[in-house]
Amino acid sequence: MAKRKEIEKNFVESLQQKKMPDGFIRLTDNPVEGLSSEQKVILNRKANTMFNNGNIEDARRIFITTGYSDGLTRVGNHYMDKNQSLKALKAYYLAHNNRETEPIYEQIAKVISKLITD
C-alpha cells in the first residue's frame, strides 16, 4: 500500500512539473518566431472565425502557431465538451492554463493508480 502511494505521488509530482513522458503528448511550447503583432492579430481573427464556424482543427493549428492562449483554452474547452480529455490537456498545456490542466492530471493519476492496484 505504501509503495502504491509513493508511485502515485511521484507520478502526480512529475505531471505537475510538466515532465510528460516522451511520446505521451506531442507539443510545441513556442509560437512561430518572426510573426509581427499585426500578423498575429490577423491570424487570430481568422482562427476565431474558423473556430466559430466549427473548423476547430484549423483554428487550433493557427492558435498554436501564434501562441494565442485564449484561443487554445477555448479549443481545450471544446475537446472537454466532446470527452476528449487528452486533446484538451494538450491545448490547455500549450495555453499555460494550469487551472484547467490540474483536474486532468488528477484524472490520469487516478486511472493509473487504479490500473496498478487491479
N, C-alpha and C positions, 0 to 999 in steps of 0.2 A: 504494500500500500504506500509506503514512504517513497519507494522508488518511482512509482507512477506519478505521485505528486511532484517529485523532483523533475521528471521528464516533462510534465505538463508546464511547470513553472519555467523551465529553461526554454521550452518552445514559445510560450507566450512572451517571455522577455526578448527572445530573438525576433519575433514578429514586431514587437513594439519598437525595437531598434531598427526596424525595416531591413533586416538581414534575411530577405526572402531566399529560399533555396533556389539554386540555379535551375532554370527551366520551368519554374513554377509560374511565373508571370514574366512575359517579355515586355519590357518597358523602356522608355527613354525619359529622362528627367529634364532634359534641356531642350527648349524650343529652338527652332532653326535660327542660327545666327545670321545677321545681315539683313533681317527684315526691319524696315523703318517702322516707327509708331503708326504712321499713316497706313502703311501696307497691312499691319496687324489689324487695325480698325476695319479696313475694307474686308479682309479675310474673315474676321469675326462676325461682321454683319452678314456676310454671305453664309457663313456656317449657321448663324442664328436662324436665317430664313430656311435653310435646309432642315435644321432640327425641327422647326415649327411645322414644316411640310412633311415630316415623318422620315426624312432621309438622315437617320441617326448616324449611320456608319461614316458617311462622308463628312458630316458635321464633326464627328469625333476626331477624324484624321486632321481636319483643319485646326480644331482646338488644341490638339497635341502639337501641331506644327507651330502655332503661335504661343503656346503655353498659357492659354486663357483658362484660368482656374474655375471661374463661374460656369463657363460652358461645360467643362469637364465634370463639374459637380452635377449639372443638370443631366448630362449623359449618364452618370452613375445612378442618379435617381430613376431615370428611365429603366435602366437594367434591373434595379432593385424591384421596381414595379412589375417587371417581367420574370421575377425569381431567377435572375442570372447574377448571383452574388459575386462570382469571381470576376466577371466583366465589370461589375460595379466597383469592386475593390480596385481594379487596375485604374479606372477613371478617377476614383477618389484619391488614390495614391498619387497619381500624376498631378492632381489638383492641390496636393498637400493638405487635404481635408481630413485631419485626424479625428474630428468629431464623428465622421461617417465611417472611417476605416476601423476604428476600435471595436464596434459591435461585430463586424465581420470577422476580425481577428479572433474574437472570443468564440464565435460560432465554429470557426475552423479548429480552434484548440479543443472545444468540446467534442467535435466529431472525431478528431484524432485520439483524444482520451478514451472515447467510447470504443474505438477500434482496438486500442491497446488492451483495454480491460476485458473485452469479449473474446 
